[in-house]
């Protein structure tokens, strides 16, 4: 087991994820320490708004590129068509964003959808050029992004708008790279038309993905938005919740790394789901113990303003254990093109989570919101296990 976990592909791609997330955490921890709770809460709020909104602009294409494309030709044409379609969606959203005075968020939405981690370009590079090249891209763009973000927080009075400003600065560089990449592909007009016909047929599946991904992110951030709407001290409570959430979210690095590195094996080897699930379970539970100790140490020494959030953190950590364990099964649904099932799960869990968060916040406060998310994530985990049993009956799923 240990030898498999130390495979060089896991180490290289996992190392890139660790580096990029380390940069993110360094900046966020700096912000939590440097900014007031009110300003830090505003920063986290805009970060989550951009992450949720960008899922609409990405339109489910990252998952479609990873799960659907097989040949190199299909990968490069789907990438090109996805890029154009995102620009088309952006044009359609201009009047909508303008009506709500959110037009300033257009560039952040496009940047996250096309270029940033989890967007279309990283997905394309992963399946087209392999995990090593994708790792290099993730490290470079993350380094640039978080350096600019740090400077905007420390040297300029933009606080909560720092994520927005950073995307404006970095977008021209990212656009230049994509134009260069598309130029080198030497695309042929007739083949582009051929793949466009197939692409149009897949837009229905992709539309279910965008709703599903939007529901999934909204599900994960329902707690933040409930606090923002109903709290009398919203930014301070968002700061407390986000600090605990950021540390517990480190668990998600485990399935993110292992699943993306082994994505082709999941497509081709029927028994690999079980093997990968065992690795994830082992690493998640070991890491959970480490994170408890790390959180206690950090809040007693550096981040003393958050030392009263230990109960909140433990509740969120348990929720994130179920989140981490379910990621593999959610990805497997997409690999087998079970877009409808994935959509139903995400939308139903979002609805449940909104109801539970609203009720429990009014009765227990911020801890109730975390508990509601934990209950919803546990139910989601059980449902995904059941769906995957029916999907691959030859695979024995470890629970």
N, C-alpha and C positions, 0 to 999 in steps of 0.2 A: 504493500500500500504506500509506504513512505517513498519508495523508489519511483513509483508512478507519479506521486505528487511533485517530485523534484525533476520531472521531465523538462528539458530545456525550453520547450515551447511554452509551458506553464510559467517558467521563470522569466522568460523574455517578455511575453505579453502581460503576465501578471506584474512584472516589474514596471512596465509602462503605466499600468493602471495605478500602481502604488505611487509612482512618481507624480502622476497627474493629480491624484487625490491628495497626496501629501502637500502639493503646492496649494490646492484649494483649501485644505484644512489649515495650513499655515496662515493664509490670508484671513480666513474666517475666524480663527482663534485670535489673530492680531486684532481684527475688528471688534470681537467680543470684549477684548481687554482694553482697547484704545478708545472705542466709542462709548457713549452713554447707552444704557439699555434701550432707550427710546430710539436712538439713531440706528443701533444694531438691529433692532426689531424691524425698522423700516427697510434696512438693507436686505434682510432675509425675506421680507414680504415681496419686494420687487424681484428678487432672485426667483422665487417660486412662481410669480405671475409670468415671468418670461419662460420658465421651463414648461409650464402648463400650456401657454399660448403657442409655443413653438411646435407642440405636437400636432396642432391643427395644420400648420404650414408644412410640416414634414409629411403629412398625409399618409402615414404608415409605410412610406417607401423604404426606410432603413430595414424594417423587418421583412418587407417584400424582397428586397435585394438579397438579403442573407438567406431567406428560406426558399425562394422560388428559382432564382437564376442558377444555371448549371454550367453552361459553356462560357468561355471568356467573351465571346461575341455578345451574348445576351447580357452579360454583366455590364459591359461598357455602353451598350445602347440604352439599357434600362437606367443607368446612371445619368446619361445625357438627357433622356426624356424626363426623368424625375427632377433634374435641375430646372428644366424649362417649365415644368408644371408648377413648381414652387413659386417661380416668378409670376406665373399666371394667377395663382391663388393670392399672392401678395397684392397684385393689381386690384383684384376683386375686393380685398379687405380694406383698401384705402378709405372709401367713404364710410364704412362701418366704424373703423378706428377713429376717423375724424369726427364722427357724430358723438362719440363718447369721450372726446378729447384724449385719446390714447394713441394718436398718430406717431408720437415719439417712440412708441414701442415697436413700430414696424421693422426697423433695422435689427433690433435685438431678436425678434421672432425669426426673421430670415436667417440671421447669422447662426442661431442655435439649430435651426432646422437643416441648414445646408452644411455647415462647417464644423460645429463644435461636437464634443464627445456625445455619442448617441445619435448624431445626425446622419445625413445621407452620405457625405463624403467618407467618414470613418468606416461605415458599413461597406461601402464600395471597395475601399482599399483593403479591407480585411479579406473579402472573398476574391478580389482580383489579384492582389499582390502579396497576400499572405499576412500572417500575424506580425512578423518582424517589421515589415514596412508600415503596417497600420500602427504599430507601437511607436515607431519613430515620428509619425505624423502627430499622434496624440501627445507625445512629449513636447514637440516643438510648439504646437498651437496652444497647449495648456501653459507652457512656460511664458509665452508672449502674453496670453490673456491675463494670467494672475499677476504678472509683473506690472502690467498696466493698471489692473484693478487695485493693487497695493498702492501704487503711486497716486491714483485718484482718491483713495481713502486718506492717505497720509498727508499729501501735499495740497490737495484741492478741497474746497468746501462743497462737496457734492454728496457725501454720506450715502443716503439711501438710493441715489441715482447712479452710484458707481458702476453697477453692472450694465446699465444703459450706455453710459459714456464709453466704457471699454469696448463694447461691440461696435460703436461708431468708429473708434480709432483703428480697430483691427480688421474691419470688413474689407477695405480696399486691398489689403495684402492677401486675404483669403480669396477674394474674387480673382485677383491676378493669377493665383495658383490654379484655380479651377479652369480658367480660360486656357492656361498653358496645358493642363491635363487633357482637356477636350481636344485641343489642337493636335496634340501628339497621338491621339487615338485614330486620326485619319478616318473619320467617319464617312460612310458612303450614303448618299441621299436615298438611293433605292432601298438599301437595307434599313435605313432609319424609318422609311415609310412602312416597311414590313413589320418592324418591331412596334411601331406606333399602333398598328391595327391590333396586335396582341396586347399592347400596353393599355389600350382603351378598354378591352375586355376585362382586364385585371383591375381597372379603376373601381369597379363595384366591390371587389374583395378588399381593395385598398381603402375604400370609404368605410368599410366595417372596421378596418384596422385603425383609422384615424379616430373614429368614435370610441373604439375600444381603448386605444392608447390615451386619449383624452380622459376617458372615464377612469382609467388606471391611475393616471397622475392626479386627477382630482380626488380620487379615492385616498391616495397617499397624503394629499395636502388638505383634505377636508378639515382636519383639525385646525390648521393655521387659519383658514378662511372663516371657520366658525368663531374662532377667537377674535379675529379682526372685526367681524360683524357685531358680536354680542358683548364683547368685553368693554368695560369702562376704562381699562388701562391696557389697551390692545398691544401696543408696540413692546411694552415691558414683558407682557406675558408671552408674546411671540418670541422675544429674545430668550426667555427661559426655556420655552418649548424647543426652539430651534437649536439651542446649545446642546441639550440632551439628545435631540434627534440627530444632529450631525455626528456625534460620537457613536451612537448606536448604528447609524447607517454604514459604518465601516464594515459591518458584517456582510453587506451586499457586495463588497469587493470579491468575496469568495465565489459565489455562483457566477458573477459577471465574468470573472477571469476564466474559470474552468469551462463554462458553457460556450463562451465565444471561441476559445482555443479548440474545443472539441466539436464545433458545430457541424463539420463535415462527417465526423464519426456518428453523430446523432442521426444524420440523414441516412447513413448507409448501414450501420451495424445495429441490429435490433436489440441486442443485449447491453448496449452501452449505456442506456438510460439508468439501469440498475447500478452499474459500476460507478458512474459519475455521481449518482445520488448518495452512495455510501461515502465517497470522498467529501462531498459537501457537508453531510451530516457531521462527520468527524471534525472538520475544520471549523464549522460554525459553533459547535459547543465548546471546543477548546478556546476559540477566540472570544466567546461571550464571557468566560471567566476572566480572561485577560482584560477586557474592556471595563469590567466592574472595578477591578483594581486601579486601572488607569484613570477612570472617572473620579474615583475617590481621591486619588493623589493630586490630580489637577485642581479640583475644587477646594482642596485644603491648602494649596500652596499659591497657585497663580490666579485662578479664577474664583476667588473667594465670594464674589457677588452671586455665584451660582451654587454655593454649597448647600442651600436648602432644597435643591431640586433632585436629590438622590432618589426619592421615592418615584418621582416623575420619570427619571432616567430608567429605573428598573422596569417600570411598566412598559415604557417604549422599547426597551431592549428585548423583552419577551415577545412583543409584537413583531420586532424585526427578525427574531429567530424564525418565526413562521413565514415571514416575508422572504427571507433568504432561502428557506427550504422549498418554497413554492416556485421560485424563479425558473428552475429547470423544467418543471412540468408546464408552466405557461409557455416557455419557448418551444417545447415539444409539440404543443398544440399548433403553433404557427408553422412548424416544420412540416406537419402533416396537413397543413392548409385547413385546419378546423377554425376558420375565422369567425363563423357564426357562434360556435360554442364559446370561443374566447370573448366575443362581444357580450354575450348573455351573462357570462360570469362577471366581467368587469362592470357592466352597467348595474346589475343586480346588487353587487357588493358595494358599489358607490351609493346606491339608494339606501341600502341598509346602514352604511356608515354615516351618511348625513343624518338619518333619523336618530341613530344611537348617540352620535356626537352632540346633537342639539339637546336631547333629553338629559344625557349624563353631564354635560357642561352646566346646565341649569341646576343640577342637583349636587354635583361633586366639585365642579370647577375644572381647572386645567387638567388635573389627574383623571377626571372622568372622560375627557376627550381622548387621552392616551389609552385608557381602558377600552373605550368604544372601538378604537382602531385595532387594538389587540384582538378583541372578539371577532371583528370582521375579517381580519387577516387569518385567524385560525380557521374560521368557516371556509374561507376562500381556499386555504391549503387543502382541507379535506375534500372539497369539491374537485379541485384540480387533480388530486390523486385518483379519485374515482373516474374522472374523464380519461385519464391516461391509461388506466387499467383496461378500459374498453377499447382504447385506441391501439394499444400494442399488447395483445393478450399473451404473447410469448415472453414478455418481459415481466419479471417478478419485481414489484416495487417495494422497497424497504420503507417501512413507516416507523 
